[in-house]
Amino acid sequence: MRILSFIYYLITSFRNFLYDKGILPAKKISGVEIICIGNITVGGTGKTPAVQYFTKKLQKMGRKVAVVSRGYRGKRKREPLLVSDGREIFATTRESGDEPFIHALNLKVPVIVSSNRYKGCLFAKKHFGIDTIVLDDGFQHRKLSRDRDIVLIDATNPFGWGELLPKGMLREDFKKAAKRASEFIITKSDLVSDREVERIKKYLRKKLEKEVSTAKHGVTSLCDLKGNPKPLFWIKGKRVLLFSGLANPLNFEKTVISLEPSYIERVDFMDHHNFKKRDIELIQKRADSMQASFIITTEKDLVKLPRDLNIENLFVLKIEFTVLEDNSLKDIGGKIDNE
């Protein structure tokens, strides 16, 4: 693993060197401010709710916003693909990928997916006349020039165990990557001690001299499959089975533990897992064997469940990205002129 991580380090470092020196050019889009929400580690930092938070924040500032994503694991016949125009959804989860589809459900802005982010951004500008693009998970996508990179740092594993893939969780060398960041947000700060948050914050501010915000992922509601909210206190003292396809399911479990169930078991699937009928049968069997009162999953996983699902005690836990200390976008203004 260490040898593979070293090879990965050489490849990513050489690639970044070529972009840093301008040997490989980054394409620019005039008249549009591009704000990237990304990370340095693999998954689990909370990009999806963060993208939605910043999109809404920019809208309140008077910006005309679109979200552009690569649509990871989406299977589509054409690109760029318009997932939503801000009013109507035109694609399925299978076509768009789970995260863009969730953006389309929760945001009133155009959502576009394309493996070529430059073409996706051009599509957004041409068809919707937007002045700002929120780029979902594009920190390592050096082909597209952007105006700022907001990098999320997971408080529960801020530095990816200090190792690059596949041994650790780093996508690239942390210190070198952090220099490209415009600012940082420490996410899931409620899942670690205040002392740990201060340690991470001190490193990012003093060593890297960047603005740092802190955020938590708090529970907002428990909903049935029709979206009807239920009291969170239902969970207290009950036996609960969790299932998800997340990069870090332990954080999901920690969140549910805060609701004080009497007992928890977990069924984990690979990140971005597309659920099949046999998966549901496995989950139901596990729930029956442990006599679970509730089966709980995430909003991200809900959109990938079979449509003909019929489990009475299945609920969705909705999580909200809440900024506790907001130092983000401090120097950004309101509307900008399109060229």
Secondary structure as UniProt FT lines:
FT   HELIX           2..20
FT   TURN            21..22
FT   TURN            30..31
FT   STRAND          33..39
FT   HELIX           47..60
FT   TURN            61..62
FT   STRAND          65..69
FT   TURN            72..73
FT   STRAND          81..85
FT   HELIX           93..96
FT   HELIX           98..106
FT   STRAND          110..113
FT   HELIX           117..128
FT   STRAND          132..136
FT   TURN            139..140
FT   TURN            142..143
FT   STRAND          148..154
FT   TURN            155..156
FT   TURN            158..159
FT   HELIX           160..162
FT   TURN            165..167
FT   HELIX           174..180
FT   STRAND          183..187
FT   HELIX           189..191
FT   HELIX           194..202
FT   HELIX           203..207
FT   STRAND          211..223
FT   TURN            225..226
FT   STRAND          229..230
FT   HELIX           232..235
FT   TURN            236..237
FT   STRAND          239..244
FT   HELIX           249..257
FT   TURN            258..259
FT   STRAND          263..268
FT   TURN            271..272
FT   HELIX           277..290
FT   STRAND          294..298
FT   HELIX           299..302
FT   TURN            303..304
FT   TURN            307..308
FT   TURN            312..313
FT   STRAND          314..325
FT   TURN            328..331
//
